[in-house]
Amino acid sequence: MAKVRLPSQAGTFYAGTPDSLRTQIEECFLHEHGPRQTPHVREEGPRRILGLVCPHAGYVFSGPVAAHAYHRLALDGKPEHVVLFGPNHTGYGSGLAAMIEGLWRTPLGDVKIDHQIAHQIVQESPIIDIEDSAHQHEHSIEVQLPFLQYLYGSDFQIVPISFLMQDLSSCREVGEAVAKVLDGRNAVVLASSDLTHYEPQAVAQEKDRALLAAIEAMDETRLYSVIASHHVTACGYGPIAALITATKALKATKAELLCYKTSGDVGGDYSSVVGYAALCFSK
């Protein structure tokens, strides 16, 4: 009997039943802040995308921004393996934690963990612990899966890695290990992060512009400099740094900002907002 990681956010961050969740995802694609069209997967796409940055708030707030990343991925084809980096908001578990076997369940079905690739990544980077508890109640990776399932059904496998520890050296090590294992495979790396938290709209936009410029430059050192100098409260800066490291090693040549919005753009309250961005790294 395979171990199953049950959904912790179904019915809260996203709709809790299959039909309502599919409808909600379609609404994200069609939303005025989304790509405004539902995706069509190009089965024989060029597969140039190596990485994506996606937000992870409730779909009502960040779903349309995330939809930009998944729409672009659909046009690019079908990855077989998805490595997901997410920050650890709960504090449970170890500093860097991977699940290496079992299934992740959402209302749209089960997604299999790619045991072979997960095991190889942990072998390449011993600072990653094999541990389930860090993932049990964490939302940052879970909320990405329904979008992937909407596109590809169950025809892909995942490696989830949770980052409580987000220092640059550790994140680089994880990124290098992932790149070494994924080299030559049909895979994509996804970093889950929101940007500035709970600042007035103009302040959040200024801070996030500096952060996004560092990401688009694919410069993880500059990313950390901006975090420190601008006091940016992006929760997943470590996963983004690991993504930048991995995609550069896999020969990415471009990082493109697909969409940036704030919770104020969605809800109308600009006094205290959270920033959301979708970015694509490609070769």
C-alpha positions in Angstrom: 0.0 0.0 0.0 1.5 3.3 -1.1 1.7 6.1 1.4 -0.7 9.0 0.6 -0.1 12.6 1.5 -3.7 13.9 1.9 -4.6 17.4 0.8 -4.5 19.9 3.6 -5.9 22.9 1.7 -8.8 21.5 -0.3 -11.8 23.6 0.5 -9.7 26.5 1.8 -7.0 27.7 -0.6 -8.8 26.1 -3.5 -12.1 24.4 -4.1 -12.7 21.1 -2.5 -14.6 19.0 -5.0 -13.4 17.9 -8.5 -16.0 19.8 -10.5 -15.8 23.0 -8.5 -12.0 22.9 -8.6 -11.9 22.4 -12.4 -14.3 25.3 -12.7 -12.2 27.4 -10.4 -9.0 26.7 -12.4 -10.7 27.6 -15.7 -11.9 30.8 -14.1 -8.3 31.6 -13.2 -7.2 31.1 -16.8 -10.1 33.3 -18.1 -9.8 36.0 -15.4 -9.0 39.6 -16.4 -5.6 39.2 -14.6 -5.0 35.7 -16.1 -4.1 34.8 -19.7 -7.8 35.1 -20.6 -7.9 31.8 -22.4 -7.9 28.2 -21.3 -4.8 26.3 -22.2 -4.3 23.7 -24.9 -1.5 21.3 -24.2 0.8 21.0 -27.3 1.7 17.3 -27.1 4.7 17.8 -29.3 5.7 21.1 -27.9 9.3 22.3 -28.1 9.9 21.7 -24.3 12.2 24.7 -23.9 10.9 25.6 -20.4 13.2 24.5 -17.6 11.7 26.4 -14.7 8.7 28.4 -13.4 8.1 30.7 -10.5 4.5 30.6 -9.3 2.6 32.2 -6.4 0.8 30.1 -3.8 -1.9 32.1 -2.1 -5.5 31.2 -2.3 -6.7 30.8 -5.9 -9.1 33.7 -5.5 -6.1 36.0 -5.0 -3.1 34.5 -6.9 -4.7 31.9 -9.2 -4.9 34.1 -12.2 -1.2 35.1 -11.9 -0.2 31.4 -11.5 -2.4 30.6 -14.6 0.1 32.6 -16.8 2.9 30.2 -15.9 0.8 27.1 -16.5 -0.6 28.4 -19.7 2.9 29.0 -21.0 3.9 25.5 -19.9 1.0 23.9 -21.7 2.1 25.6 -25.0 5.6 24.2 -24.4 4.5 20.6 -24.2 4.3 17.9 -21.5 7.1 17.4 -18.9 7.4 13.9 -17.5 9.0 15.0 -14.2 8.2 18.1 -12.0 10.5 19.0 -9.2 8.8 21.4 -6.8 10.6 23.7 -4.4 8.4 25.4 -1.7 9.1 27.4 1.4 8.1 25.8 4.8 5.6 28.1 6.4 4.7 25.7 9.2 8.0 25.2 10.9 7.5 21.4 11.0 10.3 19.1 10.0 13.9 19.6 9.1 15.6 22.5 7.2 15.4 20.8 3.8 13.0 18.0 3.4 12.0 15.7 0.5 9.4 13.1 0.2 10.8 10.3 -2.0 7.9 7.8 -2.2 4.2 7.6 -2.2 1.3 9.7 -3.7 0.1 13.3 -3.2 -3.7 13.5 -3.4 -5.9 16.4 -4.4 -9.6 16.5 -5.4 -8.4 15.9 -9.0 -6.7 12.6 -8.1 -3.3 11.2 -7.1 0.1 12.3 -8.3 3.0 9.9 -7.9 6.3 10.8 -6.4 9.2 10.0 -8.7 11.1 7.7 -6.3 14.1 7.2 -8.6 14.7 10.9 -9.3 13.9 11.9 -5.7 16.4 9.3 -4.3 19.1 10.4 -6.7 18.6 14.1 -5.7 19.0 13.2 -2.0 22.1 11.2 -2.8 23.6 14.1 -4.7 22.7 16.6 -1.9 23.0 15.0 1.6 21.8 18.2 3.3 18.3 17.2 2.1 16.6 15.0 4.6 14.1 12.3 3.6 11.1 13.4 5.7 7.4 13.6 5.3 6.4 15.8 8.3 7.6 19.1 6.7 5.0 18.5 3.9 2.0 17.4 5.9 0.4 20.7 6.5 2.3 22.9 4.1 0.4 24.7 1.3 3.2 26.1 -1.0 3.7 22.9 -3.1 0.2 21.5 -2.7 -1.6 24.4 -4.4 0.5 23.9 -7.6 -0.6 20.4 -8.2 -4.3 21.0 -9.3 -3.0 23.3 -12.0 -0.6 20.6 -13.2 -3.3 17.9 -13.0 -5.7 20.2 -15.0 -3.1 20.2 -17.8 -1.7 16.7 -17.7 -4.1 14.5 -15.6 -1.9 11.9 -13.8 0.7 11.6 -16.6 3.6 13.2 -14.7 5.5 12.5 -11.5 6.8 14.9 -8.8 9.6 15.5 -6.4 8.5 17.8 -3.6 11.3 19.6 -1.6 10.5 21.9 1.3 12.8 24.7 2.3 12.8 25.8 6.0 16.5 26.6 5.6 16.9 29.2 2.9 20.6 30.4 3.1 22.2 30.9 -0.3 24.8 28.2 0.0 22.3 25.5 0.8 19.9 26.6 -1.9 22.7 26.5 -4.5 23.7 23.0 -3.4 20.1 21.8 -3.8 19.9 23.5 -7.3 23.1 22.0 -8.4 22.1 18.5 -7.3 18.7 18.8 -9.0 20.3 20.0 -12.3 22.8 17.1 -12.2 20.0 14.6 -11.8 17.6 16.2 -14.4 20.2 16.7 -17.1 19.0 15.1 -20.3 15.5 14.4 -18.9 12.1 15.9 -19.8 11.6 17.9 -16.6 10.7 21.2 -15.2 11.6 22.8 -11.9 9.0 24.9 -10.1 9.6 27.4 -7.3 6.6 28.4 -5.3 6.8 31.9 -3.7 4.7 35.0 -3.0 6.6 38.3 -3.0 6.3 41.3 -0.6 3.8 40.7 2.2 1.5 43.3 3.9 2.9 46.5 2.6 1.1 49.4 0.9 0.7 48.9 -2.8 3.3 51.4 -3.9 5.9 50.1 -1.4 5.3 46.5 -2.4 5.5 47.3 -6.1 8.9 49.1 -5.6 10.4 46.3 -3.6 9.1 43.6 -5.9 10.4 45.4 -9.0 13.9 45.2 -7.6 13.5 41.6 -6.7 12.0 40.7 -10.1 14.9 42.4 -11.9 17.3 40.2 -10.0 15.3 37.1 -10.9 15.0 38.1 -14.6 18.8 38.6 -14.6 19.1 35.0 -13.2 21.4 36.3 -10.5 20.9 34.5 -7.2 23.5 36.6 -5.4 21.8 39.8 -6.5 18.5 38.2 -5.3 19.8 37.9 -1.8 21.3 41.4 -1.9 17.9 42.8 -2.8 16.2 40.8 -0.1 18.5 42.3 2.5 18.8 45.8 1.2 15.1 46.4 0.4 13.8 44.2 3.3 11.7 42.2 0.9 9.4 39.7 2.7 9.2 37.2 -0.2 8.6 33.8 1.6 10.2 31.6 -1.1 13.4 33.4 -2.0 15.4 30.2 -1.2 13.4 28.1 -3.6 13.8 30.8 -6.3 17.6 30.8 -5.7 17.7 27.0 -6.0 15.6 27.3 -9.2 17.9 29.9 -10.7 20.9 27.7 -9.9 19.4 24.6 -11.4 18.1 26.2 -14.6 21.4 28.0 -15.3 23.2 24.6 -14.9 20.6 23.2 -17.3 21.5 25.9 -19.9 18.7 28.3 -19.4 19.3 31.5 -21.4 16.3 33.6 -20.5 14.0 34.4 -17.6 10.8 36.2 -18.5 8.3 37.9 -16.3 4.8 36.7 -17.4 2.6 38.5 -14.9 2.9 40.6 -11.7 -0.1 41.6 -9.6 -0.9 42.2 -6.0 -3.8 41.2 -3.8 -4.9 44.8 -4.0 -5.3 44.5 -7.7 -7.7 41.7 -7.1 -9.5 42.8 -3.9 -9.3 46.5 -4.2 -7.6 47.1 -0.8 -4.3 48.8 -1.5 -3.4 49.6 2.1 -1.7 46.2 2.8 -1.0 43.9 -0.1 0.9 40.7 -1.1 2.8 40.5 -4.4 2.4 37.7 -6.8 4.5 36.9 -9.9 4.7 34.2 -12.6 8.1 33.8 -14.3 9.4 31.4 -16.9 13.0 30.2 -17.4 13.8 28.7 -20.8 16.6 27.6 -23.1 
